[in-house]
Amino acid sequence: MNEQAGPGTRGPNLVKSGPPENGFLVTDDLDAFSKAVESATGLSFDFVPLTRLNTNFLQSSDQYLILNVKDVDVEDPNNLLFLTDSEVFLYAKKPPAPDALKPFEGILAKPFGRSTVITFVVLNKVLESCKGWIEYLIGQVRELEQNFDYARYRDLSLRFERFDDMLEELHDLLLKLEERSVKRVDTRAISVDYSILIAENLSLQGRCGRRISMLKDLVREHEMRATNELNRRIERLSEVVRRLTAVTVILMLPTLVASHYGMNFVHMPELQSPWAYPAVIISQVSLLVTGVLVFRKIGWL
């Protein structure tokens, strides 16, 4: 669901090569899947676009049911189910484990039992992938808490939002199947199992929602720290500016006196007085001390 893959494991599977056995085929070969469907129905389907869908897809008719279930694992295309009244075809790059059908052996022989069970097994496999994926994402959140990076935050937020959308779509699909609104999938035979799937999916949605809120709190905390640091820098700069202003004004006062007597006018009687120079020095020092005292009093020095 994103450019970086999460956890995923490969193990034994139910892949059957060759033609369907008793109307049942599980394969990781899309061409074999398409040929089996065409042989069973006489209809030709282009399943490639379905395997690239980024959402779940369900289409039901009098002859067949097509169910595309999006997996969280980005390495593999979607799980594609084609169900008729008597035949079950599953295309998946990671098919369920061979013992996945054993708990339902008593149900397989019932009407729509095989299609119901294999649909449940696929949904359960997808949900297991979701559990691994959310643990992976939670690990990424912990790393982000230790070393916050805004680009990583944006990427992780996007992943969580997409994952939350996927869980919501999966929940809608589970509810539709549980309500038995889809022919060829009779969930009454395994209603407890479907209820557990729905409960687990809701639990994942809750965990995902909490992590999304945590990410929002995390970025707010980071922005608050950044704002506080900026305010501290502004305060330090303001303090420097105040001190420079005070020093400038203090030095300007005696400079003003000195510049006055630096003017070349003919009539400047003080220049002929013996007390003029000491008086100018005393005036400058007095102004300097006065300026220092004033600016210390107002807190600028």
N, C-alpha and C positions, 0 to 999 in steps of 0.2 A: 504493500500500500504506500510505500515511499521508496526513495532511491536506495536506502540502506536496509538490508535485510535484517530481520530479527532472528530469534532462535528457531530451529527446525531440526527434526531428526528423521532419518530414514530407517525403515526396518522391514520385516517380512510383510508381504502384501497378498492381495487376492487376485493378482493379475492372472488372467487366463488367456493364453495365446490360441489362435485358431478360431474356428466358428463357435457360435454360442452353444452351450450345453444346456439342453432342456429350457431354452428361452432365457438363458442367463449368461451375461458376459460382463466381465470387469477387465478393462484394458487401459494401458497408458499410451495406446496408439490411436490417434484421432482418425486416421484413415480406416483402420479396422472397425472402429466404432461406427463411423458413417456408413460403411458397407453393410454392417450388421443391421443397422436401422433401416437402410434402404431395402435389404432383403426381407425384413420382417413386415414392412409397411407398404412397399412398392413406391414409396415417396422418396424424393431426393432432397436432402437438407444440406445447407452450408453452415456447419457448426463453428467455423473458425471465428466469426465475429462474436459468437456467444462466449467463447473461451477467453476473449479479450475484454469482456464487459467488466467495468469496475463496480458492479452492483449485482444484486440477485435478480433472477429472471424466472418467471413462471408463466407457462402457456399451456392451457388445457383445451382439448377438443374431444369429440366423441371417440376418436381413434387412439389418441395418445396424450401423454403429459410430458412436457419438457420442463425440466427444473435445473437451473444453473445456480450453483451456490458458490459465492465468492469466498475464497480462502484468504486468510491474512498473510500467508507466506507469499512474498513477491517472486520467489524463484519459480513458481509453478503456475500454470493457468488455472482457471476455475474448475470445479467439479461439475460435471455435466451428466445429468440423469435423463434417460429416455424410457418412459414406462408405457406399456400397453396393458390390456387386460390380463395377458398371460406371460409377458416378456419384460425383462429388466435389463437395461444396458447402462453401464456406468463407465464414464471416461474420467480418469484422474491420474495425474502424474504421481501422486502419493496415495494409492488406494488404501482402504482400511486393512488392518492386520487380519490374518486368516482366521483367528479365533474370535473375531468381532461378532460373527453371527451365531456362535455357539449358545449364548444365553437365550436366543430366540428360536431354537430349533422347533419348539412346539407351535410356534406361530407361523412359520414359513409355509406350512401346508394349507393354511386358511386362505379364504378368498382375499386377494390383494396382500397376503401376508408377506410375500417375498419383497414386493415393491415397498411396503410399509417399513419393513425392517431395514432394507438397504438404504432407504431415505433417512431413517433415524441414525443409522451408523455413520453416514456421510455427515450429517449435521453435528453429530457428537464429535467426530474427528475435527471438524472445523472449530467447534467450541474449545476443544483441547488445544488447538493451535492458538486460539485467542488467549487462553490462560497463559501459555508460554510467552506470547507477545506482550501482554500487559506487565508481566514480571520484568521483561526486558526494558520496557519503557520506564517502569518505576526505578530500575537501576540507573537509567539515564537521568532521571529527575534527581536522584541522590547525588550523582556526580555534579549536576548543575548547581545544587545547593552548596557544594564545596568550592566550586570554581565557576562563578556565574559568567556567562558569555551571552550577549544579547542575540547574536546570530543563532547560537545553539538553542536558545529559548524559543525563538520564532519557529525553528525547524521542529522542535519537540512539541510545541503547541499545535502546529499543523498536523503532526502525526496523531496526537491525541484526539483532535477534532475529527479527523478521518476515521480513526478507529471507533470513536463514539458513534459516528454515522453508520458504520458497518454493523455495530452491535444493535443499533436501533432497527436497521433493515432486517437483520437476522431475527430479532424479536418479533417483528411484524410477520415474517414468514412462519415462524414457529406457531404464532397464534392462529394464523390462517389454516395451518395443517391441523392444529389441535381442535379447531372448530369444525373439522371435517367438511370444509367447504370445497375440498379438492378431491375429485374422484381418483381412485387407484392408490390413495394413501389413507388407510383406515386406522387412525390413531387410537381407536377405542381398545384395540388389543394390547397396546403398550401405553396407555394413558398416563400411568405413573411415571414412566421413563420420560415422556414428553414434558410432564409437569416439572420434573427435575431439571431437564434442559432449560426450560423457561426460567426457573428459579436461578440457575447458574448464570444464565445470560443476564438476568436482572442484576445479579450480584456484580458481574463484570461491568455493567453499565454504571452501577453505583461507584465502584472503585475508580473507573475512568473519570466520572464526573468530579469525584473528590480530588483526583490528581490535576484535573484542569483548573479547579479552584485553587489548589496549592500552587500551581504555576503562576496564576494571576497574582496571588499573594506574594510570591517570590519576586516577580518583576516589580511589584509595587514597593516592596522592601528595598530592592536594589535601587530603584529610582529615588526613593526617599533618602537612602544613604548618599547617593550621588548629589541630590539637591542640598543635603546638609553640608557635604564637603564643599560644594560650590559656594554656599553661603559663608562658610568659614573662610574660604579664600577671599571672597568679596570683603568680609570684615577685616581680614588682615591687610588687604589692599587699601581699604578706607582708612585704616589706622596709619598706614605709611603716608597716605596723601595728607591726612590731617597734620602729621608731624612735619612733613615737608612744607606745608602751608604756614605752620606756626614759625618754623625756622626762617622761612622766606620773609615773613612780615617783621619778625624781630630784627633781622639783619637789614631790612629796608629802612627802618627808622633812623639808625645812626648814619646810614648811607645817604639819607635825605639831607641831613645836616651837612655832611661832608660835601655833597654835590652843590649845596647852596654856596659854600665858601670856595668852591672851585670855579665860580663864575667870574669873569674878568670885567667888572664894572669899575669905573674911575672913582666914584664916590662910594666907598665901603669903609665907614669910619672905624669899624671894629678892627680893621687890619692895622691901624696905627696904635691900638691900645695894647698895653703889655699883658692884660688879663684875658685878651680875646682867645688866644690859643688854649690856655687851660680851661676856659669856660666852654669852648667847643668840645674838648675831650670829656669834661664832666657831663655835658649835655648828652653826648653820645652814649656814655656808660649808663647814665640815668635812664635814657630811653631803652637801652638794651636790657637792663635789669627789670624795668617796668614791664617790657614786653614778655620777658621770661616768666615773671610772676603772674601776669594776666593769663597767659596760655596754660600755665600749670594749674591755675585755679579752675579753668574751664575744662581741664583734663586733656588738653591736646599735646602735652609734653609729659 
